[in-house]
Amino acid sequence: MAPVLETARLRLRQWHGRDLAPFAALNADPRVMAWLPRPLSRAESAAMAARCRRLIAVQGWGFWAVETRAEGAFLGLVGLHRCGVELPFAPAVEIGWRLARHAWGQGYAGEAARAALGFGFTRLGLDEIVAFTSLHNQRSLALMARLGMRADPQPFEHPALPPGHRLRAHRLCRLARADWRDTAASDPARDHRGGIG
């Protein structure tokens, strides 16, 4: 059985069939996908959910489906993933998130990300977790900073995007286990006060 992570308000769990429709809706939302190459079709969204489910089933962790504990409302995905070998900083494990627009601004991404970081550093014994996004994605970069991640001084060119693409320049952020301990102990509930969704 894949582990389920719980926070004060959220549950990070294995994917279910009922997640496919709301996941397709958020993947088709241009604002949600603004810092990704393009929105996804229903078939592409379902394929992504299937990959997430398969990885969690095989290794016990991955990009979990996130729902509210109180209502069981699907919010999106948050979790950990092994970076592709083509990335210049591989091998590495990244943390990532993608939430529906109705879930923004309530601190859900930070709350779920802290649970995923805790799992990565304690259960998986990782020494470092990374995150990366477009140089212009200020909301995600701000969340990375609140999580205690430190930005590399130089951006990198994402190899999956062609030269000249508006999103090709990316910022890499890193969090070491020792720094995570300090950040987690300082104010573990701060993301409940608003912030990025």
N, C-alpha and C positions, 0 to 999 in steps of 0.2 A: 504494500500500500504506500502510495506517495504521501509524504508528510503534508499536513495542512498547517499553515502559519496563521496565527490569529493575533490581532492587535486590539486596542480598545474598541475600535469601530469596524474593523475589516477582517475579512477572511481571504487568504491566498490559497488557492486549491487547484486540483486537477480540473481540466476542461470537461464540460458536459455539452450535450447536443443543444440544450436550451440557450447556450451562449452564442450560437452561431449567428442568429439574427441581430442581436444588439452589437455584436462584434463587427458584422458586415456594415451596420449603420455607421459606427464610428470610423471605420476604415474608408468609408465613402464620403465622409465629411471633409470638405476642403480646408476648414480651419484646423481640424485635428491633424491633418496630413500636410500642413503648410511647410514643415521642415523636413519632409520626406519627398522622394522624387515625384510621387503622384498618388492620388487616391487608388484604392484597390477595388477590383470587381468583386462580386459576391463569391465567385469561384476562387479567386485569389485569396480572399479573406478566409474562406473555409479551409483552403489548403494550408494557410499559415496556422490556423487553430489546430489542424491535424498534426502539423509538425511539432507544435508546442506540446500537445498531448503526448505524442510519441516519445519525445525527449524526456518528459517528466516520468513516463512509465518506465523508460529504460534506465535512467540515471538517478531518478528520485528528486530532481529539481530542474528548474528551467524558468521560462516565462509563465508564471502562474496566472490563472484567471482570478480577478479580484472582485469580490462582492461585499456589500454591507452585511454585517452580522445581524442587524436588527430585521431588515426586510428581505435579505437575500438578493438585492438588486445588483445586477451586473454593472461594473464600472469600467472594465478594461483589463489590461495586463500590466503586471510589474514582476520583475524577476531577474534572474541571472542567466548568462549565456556565454559559451566559449566563443571567443572572437575567431573569425575566419582567418586562415593562415595568410591571406593576401594583405591583411592590415599590417602596417609597418611596426606596430608594437606587439604583435602576436609572438608567442602564445600569451593569452591573457583571458580573464573572465570579466565580462562587462555586466553592469547593472543597467536596466532600461525600463521605460514605462511608456504607456500610451493609454490615456483615459478619455472617455466620452466627454463631450463639452459640458454636459449638465453636471459633471463631477468636478469641474475646475473650480479653483478658488476656495476649496474647503479643507485643504491640507491632506487630502487622501494620498496623493503621490508620495509625499514625504513620509507619511505614516507607514505606507506599504513598503517603501524603499528601505526604511530603517529595519523593518522585519527581515527583508531579503538580505541586507548587509549583515545583520546578526547571524543569519543562517550561514552565509558564505564564510564568515570569519570563524564561527564557533563549530558548526557541524561539518563544514567542508575543510576547515583548517587553511583557508587561503591566506596568503601573505599580503596580497594587494587585490583590489577590485578597481576597475576603470569604468569610465563613462565617456561618451563622445557625442557630439552633435554639431550642427552647422554653427559657424562663427556668429551668426545673426540670431540664433534661437535663445533670446535673453531669458525666457521663462525657465527653460531647462537648465541653462547655465547658472541661474540664480539658485535653483534647487540643488544642483551639484555643490555649489558653495555652501549652502546651508547644511548639507550632509557632511561637510568637512573635507570635501574633495579639493585637491590642489590642481590648478590648471598648468599644463606644460606651457612654457613661454612661447614656443613656436607652434603655429597651426600645422596640420598635415593635410595633404590632398587625398580625399577618399578615393581609392582605386576603382570603386564600382561606378563612379560618376565620370563622365567624359570631361576632358579639359575645357574650361570655359563655362561649365555648368554653374548656375547660381549657387548651388549648395556644395560644390566640391571642397571648398575650404572648411575644415573641421577643427574644433578644439577638443583636445584630449584632457581629461581630468583623472586624477589618481587618488586613491585612498588606501593608505597602509593600515595594517591591523592595529598597530600601536596608536595611530592617530584616530582610528575609529573608536577605540576604547575611551580616549579622552573626550571625543565629541559626544558619544552615546551617554557618558556619565554627566555631561555638563547640563543638558536640558532636554531629556528624552521626549517631552510632550510639546515642544515648541511648534511643531508642524500642525498641531490641532488648532492653532490660533489664526488660521487663514492661509496666507501664502498660496503657493501654486497648487493646483488641483492634482 
